[in-house]
């Protein structure tokens, strides 16, 4: 039997560090992933990072020991979107 799927969502750009906005396993995780796909949000598959993020409280900034791992994911997303650091502040201002 496969372990339940896990998902975590981060928001970055409004605070100095990324913030955990969602974390779940099983069916709820599948719904988070489906909604992210529907909205065109890029999804990284990193079970260890998701597990570590799952130890945080919702709306908590990530701790410094996760900065490097999250920076790798964010740099990948920036590259996919053709963005550069600082562009996220302009993205949020347009909402």
C-alpha positions in Angstrom: 0.0 0.0 0.0 1.3 3.4 -0.9 1.7 6.1 1.8 -0.8 8.9 1.5 0.1 11.8 -0.7 1.3 14.9 1.1 1.3 18.5 -0.1 2.4 21.9 1.2 2.0 25.4 -0.2 4.1 28.4 0.3 3.6 32.1 -0.3 6.5 34.4 -0.9 6.8 38.1 -1.6 4.6 39.7 1.0 6.9 38.9 4.0 10.7 38.7 4.4 10.6 34.8 4.3 8.2 32.3 2.6 5.1 31.4 4.7 3.4 28.1 4.9 -0.1 28.6 3.6 -1.3 25.0 3.4 -0.3 21.5 4.5 -2.3 18.2 4.2 -2.1 14.6 3.4 -4.4 12.1 1.7 -7.4 13.4 -0.1 -7.0 17.0 1.1 -3.4 17.0 -0.3 -4.7 15.8 -3.6 -7.3 18.6 -3.7 -4.5 21.2 -2.9 -2.4 19.8 -5.8 -5.4 19.8 -8.1 -6.3 23.4 -7.2 -2.6 24.5 -7.7 -2.6 22.8 -11.2 -5.9 24.5 -12.0 -4.4 27.9 -11.2 -1.2 27.2 -13.1 0.9 27.1 -9.9 4.2 25.2 -10.4 4.5 22.1 -8.3 7.8 20.7 -7.1 8.0 17.1 -5.8 10.2 17.0 -2.7 8.7 14.6 -0.1 11.4 15.4 2.5 10.8 19.2 2.2 7.0 18.7 2.4 7.6 16.6 5.6 9.7 19.3 7.2 7.2 22.0 6.2 4.5 19.9 7.7 6.0 20.5 11.1 5.3 24.2 10.9 2.1 26.0 11.8 0.0 27.6 9.1 0.9 31.2 8.3 4.3 30.6 9.9 7.4 31.9 8.1 9.8 29.1 7.3 12.7 28.8 9.7 16.3 29.6 8.6 17.3 26.0 8.4 14.9 25.5 5.5 16.0 28.6 3.5 18.4 26.8 1.2 15.9 24.0 0.3 13.1 26.5 -0.3 15.4 28.8 -2.3 16.1 25.9 -4.7 12.4 25.4 -5.3 11.8 29.2 -5.6 14.7 29.6 -8.1 13.2 26.8 -10.2 9.8 28.5 -10.2 11.4 31.9 -11.0 13.2 30.4 -13.9 10.1 28.7 -15.2 8.2 32.0 -15.1 11.0 34.1 -16.5 11.2 36.1 -13.3 14.1 37.5 -11.3 14.4 38.1 -7.5 12.2 41.1 -6.6 9.7 40.5 -9.3 7.4 38.7 -6.8 6.7 42.1 -5.1 5.4 43.5 -8.4 3.3 40.3 -9.0 1.5 40.8 -5.6 1.0 44.5 -6.2 -1.0 43.7 -9.4 -3.6 41.6 -7.6 
